[in-house]
Amino acid sequence: VNYRSSPRAVKLRTLYIDYLKTYLSDYRYDAIDEATMKLLPAVTEEYQNFAKKYEATKTGQIVKDYLSEVAKNKDVVFEPGKPGESIIGERKPNLSQFLNGLEVRIAHTMNP
C-alpha cells in the first residue's frame, strides 16, 4: 500500500505546507519594523524558540533554515515599498526562493 499518495496523505501534506507558509510569511505589517523592514526582535525570538524547542523535527529544521536566510539579510525581510503605493515592498529574493521551495522540500523529505 502506498500511503504517500492516499487521499488523506495528500490532504495532510497540503494542510502542512499551507500552515508552514503561513507561519513563516503571513506577518507583513504586525511583525516588521517599517522603518528598517526588519523582523521585530520578538518575532525573531519566537522563531528561535520554536526552532530550539522542536530542533529534532523536520519543521524545527525548516524554521531554523528560514532564520538562517533571514540572517543573511541582517534581519531585513522586505525591500522598501514604492512611495505613494506601499510602505513594504517585495520580499527579499532569497526569502522568496526559500518559501517557494518549501513544497518541493517537504515533498522530498516527509511522509506522506
CYANA upper distance limits for C-alpha pairs under 8 A (distance plus 0.5 A):
  2 ASN  CA      6 SER  CA      7.37
  3 TYR  CA      9 ALA  CA      7.02
  3 TYR  CA    112 PRO  CA      7.08
  4 ARG  CA      9 ALA  CA      6.23
  4 ARG  CA     10 VAL  CA      7.51
  4 ARG  CA    111 ASN  CA      6.65
  4 ARG  CA    112 PRO  CA      4.76
  5 SER  CA      9 ALA  CA      6.76
  5 SER  CA     10 VAL  CA      6.58
  5 SER  CA    112 PRO  CA      7.83
  6 SER  CA     10 VAL  CA      6.74
  7 PRO  CA     11 LYS  CA      6.68
  8 ARG  CA     12 LEU  CA      6.59
  9 ALA  CA     13 ARG  CA      6.59
  9 ALA  CA    111 ASN  CA      8.45
  9 ALA  CA    112 PRO  CA      5.69
 10 VAL  CA     14 THR  CA      6.69
 10 VAL  CA    112 PRO  CA      7.45
 11 LYS  CA     15 LEU  CA      6.72
 12 LEU  CA     16 TYR  CA      6.58
 12 LEU  CA    112 PRO  CA      8.24
 13 ARG  CA     17 ILE  CA      6.66
 13 ARG  CA    112 PRO  CA      6.93
 14 THR  CA     18 ASP  CA      6.67
 15 LEU  CA     19 TYR  CA      6.55
 16 TYR  CA     20 LEU  CA      6.60
 17 ILE  CA     21 LYS  CA      6.61
 17 ILE  CA    102 LEU  CA      7.82
 17 ILE  CA    103 GLU  CA      6.82
 17 ILE  CA    106 ILE  CA      8.03
 18 ASP  CA     22 THR  CA      6.61
 19 TYR  CA     23 TYR  CA      6.61
 20 LEU  CA     24 LEU  CA      6.64
 21 LYS  CA     25 SER  CA      6.32
 21 LYS  CA     26 ASP  CA      8.02
 21 LYS  CA     99 LEU  CA      7.32
 21 LYS  CA    102 LEU  CA      8.30
 22 THR  CA     26 ASP  CA      5.49
 24 LEU  CA     63 VAL  CA      8.16
 24 LEU  CA     66 TYR  CA      8.37
 27 TYR  CA     31 ALA  CA      5.97
 27 TYR  CA     32 ILE  CA      8.01
 28 ARG  CA     32 ILE  CA      6.77
 28 ARG  CA     88 ILE  CA      8.44
 29 TYR  CA     34 GLU  CA      8.25
 31 ALA  CA     39 LEU  CA      6.33
 31 ALA  CA     40 LEU  CA      6.04
 31 ALA  CA     43 VAL  CA      6.83
 32 ILE  CA     37 MET  CA      6.30
 32 ILE  CA     38 LYS  CA      6.01
 32 ILE  CA     39 LEU  CA      5.16
 32 ILE  CA     40 LEU  CA      5.95
 33 ASP  CA     37 MET  CA      5.80
 33 ASP  CA     38 LYS  CA      5.93
 33 ASP  CA     39 LEU  CA      6.84
 33 ASP  CA     40 LEU  CA      6.45
 34 GLU  CA     38 LYS  CA      7.96
 34 GLU  CA     87 ILE  CA      7.49
 34 GLU  CA     88 ILE  CA      7.55
 36 THR  CA     76 VAL  CA      7.57
 37 MET  CA     76 VAL  CA      5.79
 37 MET  CA     77 VAL  CA      6.47
 37 MET  CA     78 PHE  CA      5.99
 37 MET  CA     79 GLU  CA      7.36
 37 MET  CA     80 PRO  CA      7.33
 37 MET  CA     88 ILE  CA      7.76
 38 LYS  CA     74 LYS  CA      8.36
 38 LYS  CA     75 ASP  CA      5.55
 38 LYS  CA     76 VAL  CA      4.51
 38 LYS  CA     77 VAL  CA      6.12
 38 LYS  CA     78 PHE  CA      7.91
 39 LEU  CA     43 VAL  CA      6.83
 39 LEU  CA     44 THR  CA      6.86
 39 LEU  CA     75 ASP  CA      6.39
 39 LEU  CA     76 VAL  CA      7.04
 39 LEU  CA     77 VAL  CA      7.08
 40 LEU  CA     44 THR  CA      6.96
 41 PRO  CA     45 GLU  CA      6.52
 42 ALA  CA     46 GLU  CA      6.68
 43 VAL  CA     47 TYR  CA      6.90
 44 THR  CA     48 GLN  CA      6.69
 44 THR  CA     67 LEU  CA      8.25
 45 GLU  CA     49 ASN  CA      6.52
 46 GLU  CA     50 PHE  CA      6.63
 47 TYR  CA     51 ALA  CA      6.57
 47 TYR  CA     63 VAL  CA      7.14
 47 TYR  CA     64 LYS  CA      8.16
 47 TYR  CA     67 LEU  CA      7.85
 48 GLN  CA     52 LYS  CA      6.60
 48 GLN  CA     63 VAL  CA      8.48
 48 GLN  CA     64 LYS  CA      7.64
 48 GLN  CA     67 LEU  CA      8.11
 49 ASN  CA     53 LYS  CA      6.45
 50 PHE  CA     54 TYR  CA      6.52
 50 PHE  CA     55 GLU  CA      8.44
 50 PHE  CA     60 GLY  CA      7.14
 50 PHE  CA     63 VAL  CA      8.08
 51 ALA  CA     55 GLU  CA      5.77
 51 ALA  CA     59 THR  CA      8.39
 51 ALA  CA     60 GLY  CA      4.91
 51 ALA  CA     61 GLN  CA      7.07
 51 ALA  CA     63 VAL  CA      6.22
 51 ALA  CA     64 LYS  CA      5.89
 52 LYS  CA     60 GLY  CA      7.62
 53 LYS  CA     60 GLY  CA      8.10
 54 TYR  CA     59 THR  CA      7.79
 54 TYR  CA     60 GLY  CA      5.25
 54 TYR  CA     61 GLN  CA      8.41
 55 GLU  CA     59 THR  CA      8.47
 55 GLU  CA     60 GLY  CA      5.22
 55 GLU  CA     61 GLN  CA      6.48
 56 ALA  CA     60 GLY  CA      7.24
 56 ALA  CA     61 GLN  CA      7.97
 57 THR  CA     61 GLN  CA      6.88
 58 LYS  CA     62 ILE  CA      6.72
 59 THR  CA     63 VAL  CA      6.76
 60 GLY  CA     64 LYS  CA      6.65
 61 GLN  CA     65 ASP  CA      6.55
 62 ILE  CA     66 TYR  CA      6.64
 63 VAL  CA     67 LEU  CA      6.76
 64 LYS  CA     68 SER  CA      6.87
 65 ASP  CA     69 GLU  CA      6.93
 66 TYR  CA     70 VAL  CA      6.78
 66 TYR  CA     95 LEU  CA      8.13
 66 TYR  CA     98 PHE  CA      7.78
 67 LEU  CA     71 ALA  CA      6.56
 68 SER  CA     72 LYS  CA      6.93
 69 GLU  CA     73 ASN  CA      7.60
 69 GLU  CA     94 ASN  CA      7.29
 69 GLU  CA     95 LEU  CA      6.93
 69 GLU  CA     98 PHE  CA      8.37
 70 VAL  CA     74 LYS  CA      7.13
 70 VAL  CA     75 ASP  CA      5.54
 70 VAL  CA     76 VAL  CA      7.21
 70 VAL  CA     77 VAL  CA      7.07
 70 VAL  CA     95 LEU  CA      7.56
 71 ALA  CA     75 ASP  CA      5.65
 71 ALA  CA     76 VAL  CA      8.45
 73 ASN  CA     77 VAL  CA      7.69
 76 VAL  CA     92 LYS  CA      8.18
 77 VAL  CA     91 ARG  CA      6.42
 77 VAL  CA     92 LYS  CA      6.13
 77 VAL  CA     95 LEU  CA      7.85
 78 PHE  CA     88 ILE  CA      6.96
 78 PHE  CA     89 GLY  CA      6.36
 78 PHE  CA     90 GLU  CA      6.06
 78 PHE  CA     91 ARG  CA      4.76
 78 PHE  CA     92 LYS  CA      5.65
 79 GLU  CA     88 ILE  CA      7.10
 79 GLU  CA     89 GLY  CA      5.35
 79 GLU  CA     90 GLU  CA      5.92
 79 GLU  CA     91 ARG  CA      6.68
 79 GLU  CA     92 LYS  CA      6.71
 80 PRO  CA     87 ILE  CA      6.90
 80 PRO  CA     88 ILE  CA      5.70
 80 PRO  CA     89 GLY  CA      5.36
 80 PRO  CA     90 GLU  CA      8.09
 81 GLY  CA     85 GLU  CA      7.55
 81 GLY  CA     86 SER  CA      5.44
 81 GLY  CA     87 ILE  CA      5.06
 81 GLY  CA     88 ILE  CA      4.79
 81 GLY  CA     89 GLY  CA      4.22
 81 GLY  CA     90 GLU  CA      7.83
 82 LYS  CA     86 SER  CA      6.17
 82 LYS  CA     87 ILE  CA      7.30
 82 LYS  CA     88 ILE  CA      8.33
 82 LYS  CA     89 GLY  CA      7.30
 83 PRO  CA     87 ILE  CA      7.66
 91 ARG  CA     95 LEU  CA      7.10
 91 ARG  CA     96 SER  CA      6.55
 92 LYS  CA     96 SER  CA      6.79
 93 PRO  CA     97 GLN  CA      6.62
 94 ASN  CA     98 PHE  CA      6.64
 95 LEU  CA     99 LEU  CA      6.65
 96 SER  CA    100 ASN  CA      6.45
 97 GLN  CA    101 GLY  CA      6.58
 98 PHE  CA    102 LEU  CA      6.98
101 GLY  CA    105 ARG  CA      6.66
102 LEU  CA    106 ILE  CA      6.49
103 GLU  CA    107 ALA  CA      6.59
104 VAL  CA    108 HIS  CA      6.71
105 ARG  CA    109 THR  CA      6.78
106 ILE  CA    110 MET  CA      6.01
107 ALA  CA    111 ASN  CA      8.32
107 ALA  CA    112 PRO  CA      8.34
